[in-house]
């Protein structure tokens, strides 16, 4: 009996992308499926349940970021953005909306396959859940993906929750920049510390009584961060 191959859904309206990417995915051991529009892609995610999604931002019927936002309402697997948009603001917005990685066009197939492998590994290495983590008036319920402060729910972006959850699973321990970036953004972004600084700042504004003098998310200069429970 043959092994089940991981399913990769490619949402892109450029025929040439599918012409060379589909055979490459097949040769690498994946089962590839194509979608040429955002609506078709959302249907494919819902009905086909792919192991990972490769998503273009410039789709004919809707912006890829809107596809990502709607997909994240029901899909938790890796999403890798594949786009010609190279502005840093576009990348940060897509990552904050829940993308796992961002690859610019034109791209090398070998690089994209490596990013897919890293995202799939990341998706299966989420760590064991545990009971609620209590830090002052903050409660992080990892089992139910719920964060409350003084009894009130706190709305977090997918990246904010992923970063806070990783720190919570290592409460009291120093977590390096590299470990956080690899866990939340993928191995390809291990040097992108600006992403980390931005999201840590957003979390402090939402969770700390005084973001300028944090007591919950502590900085270890030049090394990493620690969640102090």
N, C-alpha and C positions, 0 to 999 in steps of 0.2 A: 504494500500500500504506500502510495507516495505521500510525502509530508505536506501538510497544509501550508500554502505560501501566504505570507503577509500581503494584505490588500492595500494598494496605493491608488487613491483617487486623484487624478490630475485635472484641475479646473482651470482651463486656459482656452482662449478663443483663437490662438494662432495654430493653424494646422501643422506648420513645420515643427513646432514644439512637440506635438504628439507623434509626428513621423519618426523623430529620432529618439524621443524619450521613452516611448512605449517599448520598443525592442530592447533598449538599455535596461529598463526595469525588469523585463522578462528574463534577460540574460543574467541579471543579478539575483534572480530567485524570487521576484515579486510577481503578484498578479495585478496588472495595471488596468484601470478603467478610466475613460475620458469623459469630461463634461465640457461643453463649449460656452456655457453661460452660467451666471450666478444661480438662477432658479434651477437649472438642471443640476448644478453642483449640490445645492441644498437637498434636492430630491435624492441624489446619489448618496450623500452622507446619511440621510435618514433611512433609506431602503437597503443600501449595500453594506453599511456598517464597516467602513474601511479602517485599517489599522493606522493609517496616516493619510493626510491630505496635503497635496501641493497646490497652492492657490495663487493665481495671478490677481493683481489689484485692478488692472485695466480691462474689465469685462464689458461686453456690449450692452447688457441690460441693467447692471447695477455695479456700484463700486465694490471691489473685493473686501474692503474693510466692513462694509455692511453685511456681506456674506459671512465674514468671520464673526461678527457680533451675533448674528442670528444663529449660526452654527453652534456657538458656545452656549446657547440656551439648552442644547440637548446632546452635544458631542464633546467628549473630554479627551479624545485622542490628539496626537501631535498634528499641528498645522504649520507647514513651512511656506512662507510667502516667497513667491518667485515673481520679481517685478523689475521693470526698467526704471522705476522711480528710485532715485538714489539720495534724496534729501534726508538728512538725519531726522528731521521732525516726522517724516512719513514712517521711518523705521520705528522710532520710539512709540508713535501712536499705534502702529500695528502690533508691536510687542505688548504694549499696555492693554490692548483689546483681547489678548490671549494667544497671539501667535507664539510658537516655540522657537522659530528661527526665521531669518530673512536672507534670501539669496538674490543678488542683483543680476539682471540680464545685461549683456550676454554672460553665460555661465559655462563652466566645465561640468560635463556629466559626472565625472569622478568626484568632484566636490559635492555636487548635489546628492549623490548616492551616499557619501560619507555623512552629510548632514541628516539624511533620512535614517541611517543606521544609528547615529547618535541620539536622534529624537525618539526612536523606538526603544533604545536602551533606557533613556530617561523616563519614558512612560511606564516601564516595567519596574523601575527602581525608585518607587515613591516612599519607601520606608513604612514601617508598621504604624498604624494609628494608635492613639493612646487616649486616655481620659483627658478631660479639660485641663488646660494649662492656665493657672491663675497668676497674673502679674499686676498687683495693685487692684484697681477697679476694672482691669481688663481680664476677660475670660475668653480663651481660644479653645473652642470645641472642635477638635480635629475630626472626630467621628462624624459629626453632622455639618462640617464646613460652616460653622457659625462663630462670629466674633461679636462680642458685646462689650460695651463700656458703660459702667454705672447702670447696668441692666438694659441698656438700649442697643439694638443692633447697629453695627458699624458697616457701612457699604464700602466694599473694597473692590478694586479692579482685579481681574484674574492674576496679573503679575504681582500686585500687592499681596493678595492672599497666598500665592505660591511662595513668595519670599518670607512672609510672616510664618507660614506653616512650617517651612524648613527650619527657621530659627526656633520655633516652638518644639519641634521634634528633637532639638538639641539644646533645650533650655539650660541656661547657666554655663554652657560651653562656648568657647570662642570658635566661631566659624569663619574660615578665611574667605577673602574676596573670591579666590578661584573656585572654592567649593560652592559658594552661593551662585556665582555666575554660571557654572556648569550645571547646577541643579535646576535653575530657573530659566536660563536662556539657552543652554546647550553649550557643548564643548567649544564650538566655533567662536563663542563670545567671551572666552575666558579672560581676555585682556580689556574688555569694554567696561571698565569700572565706572564710566559716566552713567551707564544704565542703572547701576547699583546705587550710586549716590542720589539719583533722581527719585527712585522708588523708596529708598530709605527716608528721604526727606518728606515724601508724600505720606508715608506711614506715620512718621512722627507728628505731622500736623493733624492727623486723624486720631492718634492714640495717646499722645503725650499731653499732660496738663500744661507743660511749657516746652514746646518743641526746641527752643534755643538751649534748654538745659535738660536734655532727655534723662529719664530715670529708668525707662523700660528697655529701649533699644540703645545699647551702649556701643560706642566706637572704640576699637583698639587701633590707634593710629598706624597706618601703613600695613595693617595685618588683616582686620576683618571686623565682625560685629558679634554682639552677644545679647541674647534676650535675658534680662534679669528678672526672674520670677520671685 
